[in-house]
Amino acid sequence: MPSTSGTIATLAAQLKQCWNCQHSLAPPNIRADFSEKAGIGYARFGNSRKAETLLRQALESATAHGLHEVVFRIEPILDGAQECGAPDHLESAAPQNSFEIESLKEVSASLAMLGADS
């Protein structure tokens, strides 16, 4: 059985080689958009050096090709690239009972008793 880490490393190398080949053929707006999105992703996962490199690459490409909308999107992101990391506080997906309604309490108690009888 082949090594999983070796297989993943091989796949990653092949994908990188393929992207490098296709990247040069892509239109400037696609290259800038990809670099912007990849830069944001790297920043969110704490790799600020790679994020800044990709965002600067996107900004240079967008500026050189007159892609003003992309430039306007990238500039504020690049200014705050250090703050794009993971949030300090994660919100819970659990529901919060921020309200007290008597009828809901009654229904909940009835369902609890029904479940206990089963």
FENJO-V715509 format. One record per residue. N is the residue number from 1. RES is the residue in one small letter. D_CENTER is the distance of its C-alpha to the mean C-alpha in whole Angstrom. Layout:
BEGIN
n={N:N}
res={RES:RES}
d_center={D_CENTER:D_CENTER}
END
This chain:
BEGIN
n={1:2:3:4:5:6:7:8:9:10:11:12:13:14:15:16:17:18:19:20:21:22:23:24:25:26:27:28:29:30:31:32:33:34:35:36:37:38:39:40:41:42:43:44:45:46:47:48:49:50:51:52:53:54:55:56:57:58:59:60:61:62:63:64:65:66:67:68:69:70:71:72:73:74:75:76:77:78:79:80:81:82:83:84:85:86:87:88:89:90:91:92:93:94:95:96:97:98:99:100:101:102:103:104:105:106:107:108:109:110:111:112:113:114:115:116:117:118}
res={m:p:s:t:s:g:t:i:a:t:l:a:a:q:l:k:q:c:w:n:c:q:h:s:l:a:p:p:n:i:r:a:d:f:s:e:k:a:g:i:g:y:a:r:f:g:n:s:r:k:a:e:t:l:l:r:q:a:l:e:s:a:t:a:h:g:l:h:e:v:v:f:r:i:e:p:i:l:d:g:a:q:e:c:g:a:p:d:h:l:e:s:a:a:p:q:n:s:f:e:i:e:s:l:k:e:v:s:a:s:l:a:m:l:g:a:d:s}
d_center={33:31:28:25:24:26:25:21:22:24:21:19:22:23:19:19:23:22:19:22:24:23:21:24:25:22:23:22:20:18:18:17:14:13:13:11:8:9:10:7:5:8:9:6:8:11:13:14:16:14:12:15:17:14:14:18:19:17:19:22:22:21:24:26:26:26:23:23:20:18:20:20:16:15:18:17:14:16:18:16:13:15:14:10:10:10:12:16:16:15:16:18:18:22:24:26:30:30:33:36:38:41:41:38:39:42:40:38:42:43:40:40:44:44:42:44:47:45}
END
